[in-house]
């Protein structure tokens, strides 16, 4: 029997065949009306009255054509009269992917509400939500934005997604959404900050330059779990293997496979030094490295990252992330995480050898992601009475990320680069606006955006001593999603308080 489709005429009893009508496809889901609630946050002796608003921002071209509608969740502090303070900072916040919505950084990290976490354990029911004692709302009003194609954000009909889903197109869309929010809320003179996590730091780097070129002044930028040079993601590239080494060493120590009795920060610094002083020269020499020297470096590397020396020698000193995740705890039948390598789960069975599939099997993500999304959806439904479609695209990598255009016009270069290094955008933005301040945050156990690479990328910009004073660094004992860790979240809250107070 032929399958019935939307375009197949359907006959009702007693209706002649000549009255069959073509059934149109379901109409496009309409954007829900904005919803606002007045709420209160409290922690100890501190108290903040604020409004939370869920709404869509039109993203329009210079000629007014609709490019898309970007979902926003804004938290705005109120004064004693119940009014916003236009002199207060406003921070635009987002996650990365590309293809991820902003829920993790909101309900996981810096928003006024957060889901209680349980160290490196998977969360269970009930989902516990609390007023976040370390929320960035204490220092700034907050606007969480979902990139087009993620969350509830949509691309306008007829738009070429290839022009929107890419390094430069994405930054352009965010610049337009930010200026729309500033205009609609009358906040043009508020100190403007950007807070991005993961690919959100690539977005930050381009945005901080692009907004300046469009006469929008940026006061400060926070880079959490940063990545600047895309070369570091490519296995086989020396920068990939160099960046992974200190993170692998930290993880090996966490699981008791290396660095016994050494302070974790000291051990990480030792791994950084080994990476630069020993491993880097060895990798650069390739097969010109003397066999006896290769054997010695393999022995040292194996001791540092907790893997068998035979495996390190077989890989010619080039251990991939998959090698490490599959082998570190293989004797326990476990695989370690990627976003936060302190998380571990039962390893897949031997026949499940797909590298692409295994890369997405991450205990660190599985442990918390669904709880964050459920808490966020409950907040919109129960407290804001925001009636949204059933599906919220927390991650839409299969439609956004896989189609991402990585080509980027780096400032000062004649031709676009297919493997962007946005550290150049950061340096150009800081040189043009030397009063701008930049804060880079990261964790020892983050294998998605490794700490060594970011330190290397910025060192290669040769900033003046004056600009280096506007750039600060904070390395924590956490993974990619720093806020999973309550001690890290507490320290990050103190660091953000000092950063925002800095002139």
Buried (B, 14 or more C-beta within 10 A) or exposed (E): EEEEEEEEEEEEEEEEEEEEEEEEEEEEEEBBEEBBBEBEBEBEEEEBBBBBBBBBBBBBEEEEEBBBBBBBBBBBBBEEEEEBEEEBBBBBBBBBBBBBBBBBBBBBBBBBBBBEBEEBEBBEEEBEBEBBBBBBBBBBBBBBBBBBBBBBBBBBEEBEBEEBBBBBBBBBBBBBBBBBBBEEBEBEEBBBBBBBBBBBBBBBBBBBBBBBEEEBEBBBBBBBBBBBBBBBBEBEBBBBBBBBBBBBBBBBBBBEBBBEEEEBEEBBBBBBEBBBEBBBEBBEEEEEBEEEEBEEBBEBBBBBBBBEBEBBBEBBBBBBBBBBBBBBBEEEEBBBBBBBBBBBBEBBEEEEEEEEEBEEBBBBBBBBBBBBBBBBBEBBEEEBEBEBEEEBBBBBBEEBBEBBBBBBBBBEEEEBBEBBBBBBBBBBBBEEBEEBBBBBBBBBBBBBBBBBBBBBBBEEBEBEEEBEEBBBBBBBBBBBBBBBBBEBBEBBBEBBBEBBEEE
